[in-house]
Amino acid sequence: MSADTQLLFSSYGTEAPAQIALPEKCSPWYAIRVRTRWEKIVAGALHGKGYDEFLPLYRKCSRWSDRKKEIDCPLFPGYVFCRADLTGRPSMVTTPGVIGILSFGGKPAIVSDEEIEAVKAVIRSGAQAEPWPYLREGQLVRVGEGALAGLEGVLVRAKSNWRVVLSIEALCRSVAVEIDREYAIPILPASFPRSNSLSSASDMPRL
């Protein structure tokens, strides 16, 4: 992460909403597509309607010719996560700023609980993180120690720092979080030859 980028994760939904939509806790998470720079407004409106919404933010230092200013930016620009029952016409789709629900083949894409919990784990840890290009290939690892223990993602190297990249499949978006390299334990496919297994993080190839 650059020196101009600092961590500030945030999610709306910390206060009791004025209206209660009573969404089912067992309802799945969806990615709500919103207008550019409307993420916070939409998240606040969904919260006011009683929805279980989630908008992770990070703090970035923007530079102008005469000054610097810290601004809070969405980790996933253009999207707000929301747990909802889509039976009928849910009121969230009529919320100002909402474009629609991310869908494939006309079917709303579900964001798994595991993916949402992984992002929330990063928030709780207070570790440095930032948006990252979506990755499919790379060294899949599990964090073995520390505040992020159990988190799984792709290990990448940026300059002198190591990061684990975790992804939201439906969005094709990723987030990178800094870790101590020695905490990274390789996750190998069951069919991977045992003789080639990596027994510790120190055995992993440089990326």
VEXSE-594020 format. One record per residue (C-alpha): residue number from 0; residue in three letters; x, y, z. Coordinates in Angstrom, 1 decimal, decimal comma, m for minus. Layout:
N
pos | code | X | Y | Z
NUM | ALA | X | Y | Z
...
// end
This chain:
207
pos | code | X | Y | Z
0 | MET | 0,0 | 0,0 | 0,0
1 | SER | 1,3 | 3,4 | m0,9
2 | ALA | 2,2 | 6,0 | 1,8
3 | ASP | m0,8 | 8,0 | 0,7
4 | THR | m3,3 | 5,3 | 1,4
5 | GLN | m4,4 | 4,5 | 5,0
6 | LEU | m6,9 | 2,0 | 6,3
7 | LEU | m10,3 | 3,2 | 7,4
8 | PHE | m12,8 | 0,5 | 7,1
9 | SER | m16,4 | 1,3 | 7,8
10 | SER | m19,8 | m0,2 | 7,4
11 | TYR | m23,2 | 1,5 | 7,8
12 | GLY | m25,8 | m0,1 | 10,0
13 | THR | m24,5 | 0,8 | 13,5
14 | GLU | m27,6 | 2,7 | 14,6
15 | ALA | m31,2 | 1,5 | 14,9
16 | PRO | m33,1 | 2,2 | 11,6
17 | ALA | m36,1 | 4,5 | 11,6
18 | GLN | m38,1 | 2,0 | 9,5
19 | ILE | m38,0 | m1,7 | 9,8
20 | ALA | m38,0 | m3,8 | 6,7
21 | LEU | m37,3 | m7,0 | 8,7
22 | PRO | m35,1 | m8,8 | 6,2
23 | GLU | m34,6 | m12,5 | 6,9
24 | LYS | m31,2 | m13,2 | 8,5
25 | CYS | m31,1 | m16,3 | 6,4
26 | SER | m31,6 | m14,3 | 3,2
27 | PRO | m28,5 | m14,3 | 0,9
28 | TRP | m26,3 | m11,3 | 0,3
29 | TYR | m26,5 | m9,5 | m3,1
30 | ALA | m24,4 | m6,9 | m4,7
31 | ILE | m26,4 | m3,7 | m5,4
32 | ARG | m25,2 | m1,7 | m8,3
33 | VAL | m25,3 | 2,0 | m7,6
34 | ARG | m24,5 | 5,3 | m9,4
35 | THR | m20,9 | 6,5 | m9,2
36 | ARG | m20,2 | 8,2 | m5,8
37 | TRP | m23,6 | 7,3 | m4,5
38 | GLU | m22,4 | 4,3 | m2,4
39 | LYS | m22,6 | 6,1 | 1,0
40 | ILE | m26,0 | 7,7 | 0,2
41 | VAL | m27,5 | 4,3 | m0,9
42 | ALA | m26,0 | 2,5 | 2,1
43 | GLY | m27,5 | 5,0 | 4,5
44 | ALA | m30,9 | 4,8 | 2,7
45 | LEU | m31,0 | 1,0 | 2,8
46 | HIS | m30,1 | 1,1 | 6,5
47 | GLY | m33,0 | 3,6 | 7,0
48 | LYS | m35,3 | 1,1 | 5,4
49 | GLY | m34,2 | m1,6 | 7,8
50 | TYR | m32,0 | m3,6 | 5,4
51 | ASP | m28,9 | m5,5 | 6,5
52 | GLU | m26,4 | m3,6 | 4,3
53 | PHE | m22,6 | m3,5 | 4,2
54 | LEU | m20,3 | m0,9 | 2,8
55 | PRO | m16,6 | m1,3 | 3,6
56 | LEU | m14,5 | 1,9 | 3,2
57 | TYR | m10,8 | 2,7 | 3,3
58 | ARG | m9,2 | 6,1 | 3,7
59 | LYS | m7,1 | 7,5 | 0,9
60 | CYS | m5,0 | 10,6 | 0,9
61 | SER | m5,6 | 12,7 | m2,3
62 | ARG | m3,1 | 15,3 | m3,3
63 | TRP | m3,8 | 18,6 | m5,0
64 | SER | m1,1 | 21,2 | m6,0
65 | ASP | m1,5 | 23,1 | m2,8
66 | ARG | m2,9 | 20,6 | m0,2
67 | LYS | m3,7 | 17,1 | 0,8
68 | LYS | m7,0 | 15,7 | 1,9
69 | GLU | m8,1 | 12,4 | 3,3
70 | ILE | m11,2 | 10,9 | 1,8
71 | ASP | m13,1 | 7,7 | 2,5
72 | CYS | m13,5 | 5,5 | m0,6
73 | PRO | m15,5 | 2,3 | m1,1
74 | LEU | m13,4 | m0,9 | m1,3
75 | PHE | m15,8 | m2,0 | m4,1
76 | PRO | m16,7 | 1,2 | m6,1
77 | GLY | m20,1 | 1,1 | m7,6
78 | TYR | m21,5 | m1,5 | m5,2
79 | VAL | m23,2 | m1,9 | m1,8
80 | PHE | m23,8 | m5,3 | m0,3
81 | CYS | m27,3 | m6,0 | 1,0
82 | ARG | m29,0 | m9,0 | 2,5
83 | ALA | m32,6 | m9,2 | 1,3
84 | ASP | m35,5 | m11,4 | 0,3
85 | LEU | m36,2 | m10,7 | m3,3
86 | THR | m39,7 | m12,0 | m3,3
87 | GLY | m42,0 | m9,5 | m5,0
88 | ARG | m40,6 | m6,1 | m5,6
89 | PRO | m38,3 | m5,2 | m2,7
90 | SER | m38,1 | m1,5 | m1,8
91 | MET | m34,4 | m1,5 | m2,1
92 | VAL | m34,6 | m1,4 | m5,9
93 | THR | m36,5 | 1,9 | m5,8
94 | THR | m33,9 | 3,5 | m3,6
95 | PRO | m32,5 | 6,7 | m5,2
96 | GLY | m29,1 | 5,9 | m6,7
97 | VAL | m29,7 | 2,2 | m7,1
98 | ILE | m29,2 | 1,0 | m10,7
99 | GLY | m30,1 | m2,6 | m10,0
100 | ILE | m29,0 | m5,9 | m8,6
101 | LEU | m25,9 | m7,5 | m10,1
102 | SER | m27,2 | m10,4 | m12,2
103 | PHE | m26,0 | m13,0 | m14,6
104 | GLY | m28,4 | m14,5 | m17,2
105 | GLY | m31,2 | m12,6 | m15,6
106 | LYS | m30,6 | m14,2 | m12,3
107 | PRO | m29,4 | m12,1 | m9,3
108 | ALA | m25,8 | m13,1 | m8,3
109 | ILE | m25,5 | m14,3 | m4,7
110 | VAL | m22,4 | m13,2 | m2,8
111 | SER | m21,5 | m16,0 | m0,4
112 | ASP | m21,6 | m15,5 | 3,4
113 | GLU | m17,9 | m16,7 | 3,4
114 | GLU | m16,8 | m13,9 | 1,1
115 | ILE | m18,7 | m11,3 | 3,2
116 | GLU | m17,3 | m12,6 | 6,4
117 | ALA | m13,7 | m12,6 | 4,9
118 | VAL | m14,1 | m8,9 | 4,2
119 | LYS | m15,5 | m8,2 | 7,6
120 | ALA | m12,6 | m10,1 | 9,1
121 | VAL | m10,2 | m7,7 | 7,4
122 | ILE | m12,3 | m4,8 | 8,9
123 | ARG | m12,1 | m6,2 | 12,4
124 | SER | m8,4 | m6,8 | 12,1
125 | GLY | m7,5 | m3,2 | 11,4
126 | ALA | m4,9 | m4,4 | 8,9
127 | GLN | m3,9 | m2,2 | 5,9
128 | ALA | m5,9 | m3,0 | 2,8
129 | GLU | m6,9 | m1,5 | m0,5
130 | PRO | m8,8 | m2,4 | m3,7
131 | TRP | m6,8 | m4,8 | m5,9
132 | PRO | m7,1 | m6,2 | m9,4
133 | TYR | m9,2 | m9,4 | m9,5
134 | LEU | m7,1 | m12,5 | m9,5
135 | ARG | m7,9 | m16,1 | m10,4
136 | GLU | m4,5 | m17,7 | m10,6
137 | GLY | m1,7 | m17,6 | m8,0
138 | GLN | m0,6 | m19,1 | m4,8
139 | LEU | m3,7 | m19,9 | m2,6
140 | VAL | m2,8 | m19,6 | 1,0
141 | ARG | m4,4 | m19,6 | 4,5
142 | VAL | m3,3 | m17,2 | 7,2
143 | GLY | m2,1 | m19,3 | 10,1
144 | GLU | m1,6 | m16,8 | 12,8
145 | GLY | m2,6 | m13,3 | 14,0
146 | ALA | m5,9 | m11,4 | 13,7
147 | LEU | m6,6 | m12,8 | 10,2
148 | ALA | m6,0 | m16,5 | 11,2
149 | GLY | m8,1 | m18,7 | 9,0
150 | LEU | m8,5 | m16,2 | 6,2
151 | GLU | m7,9 | m17,7 | 2,7
152 | GLY | m6,7 | m15,9 | m0,4
153 | VAL | m4,1 | m15,5 | m3,1
154 | LEU | m0,6 | m14,5 | m2,0
155 | VAL | 1,0 | m11,6 | m3,9
156 | ARG | 4,0 | m9,4 | m3,4
157 | ALA | 4,0 | m5,6 | m3,8
158 | LYS | 7,5 | m4,1 | m3,5
159 | SER | 8,8 | m5,3 | m0,1
160 | ASN | 5,4 | m6,2 | 1,3
161 | TRP | 3,3 | m9,4 | 1,1
162 | ARG | m0,5 | m9,3 | 0,7
163 | VAL | m3,3 | m11,8 | 0,6
164 | VAL | m5,9 | m11,0 | m2,0
165 | LEU | m9,4 | m12,1 | m1,3
166 | SER | m12,1 | m11,9 | m4,0
167 | ILE | m15,8 | m11,4 | m4,4
168 | GLU | m16,5 | m13,8 | m7,2
169 | ALA | m19,8 | m12,2 | m8,3
170 | LEU | m18,2 | m8,8 | m8,7
171 | CYS | m14,9 | m9,9 | m10,2
172 | ARG | m13,3 | m7,5 | m7,6
173 | SER | m10,6 | m8,1 | m5,0
174 | VAL | m9,1 | m6,6 | m1,9
175 | ALA | m5,5 | m7,0 | m0,8
176 | VAL | m4,5 | m7,0 | 2,9
177 | GLU | m1,0 | m6,9 | 4,2
178 | ILE | 0,3 | m9,9 | 6,2
179 | ASP | 3,5 | m11,2 | 7,6
180 | ARG | 4,7 | m13,7 | 5,0
181 | GLU | 5,6 | m16,3 | 7,6
182 | TYR | 1,9 | m16,5 | 8,6
183 | ALA | 0,9 | m17,7 | 5,1
184 | ILE | 0,4 | m21,4 | 4,8
185 | PRO | 0,0 | m22,9 | 1,3
186 | ILE | m3,3 | m24,6 | 0,4
187 | LEU | m2,7 | m27,4 | m2,0
188 | PRO | m5,2 | m29,4 | m4,1
189 | ALA | m5,9 | m32,9 | m2,9
190 | SER | m4,4 | m34,2 | m6,1
191 | PHE | m1,2 | m32,3 | m5,7
192 | PRO | 1,8 | m34,7 | m5,4
193 | ARG | 2,8 | m35,1 | m1,8
194 | SER | 6,5 | m35,0 | m2,7
195 | ASN | 6,1 | m31,5 | m4,0
196 | SER | 4,2 | m30,2 | m1,1
197 | LEU | 5,3 | m26,9 | 0,6
198 | SER | 5,6 | m27,6 | 4,3
199 | SER | 6,0 | m24,0 | 5,4
200 | ALA | 5,6 | m20,4 | 4,2
201 | SER | 9,4 | m20,1 | 3,9
202 | ASP | 9,3 | m22,8 | 1,2
203 | MET | 7,0 | m20,8 | m1,1
204 | PRO | 8,3 | m19,4 | m4,4
205 | ARG | 8,8 | m15,7 | m4,8
206 | LEU | 6,0 | m14,0 | m6,6
// end
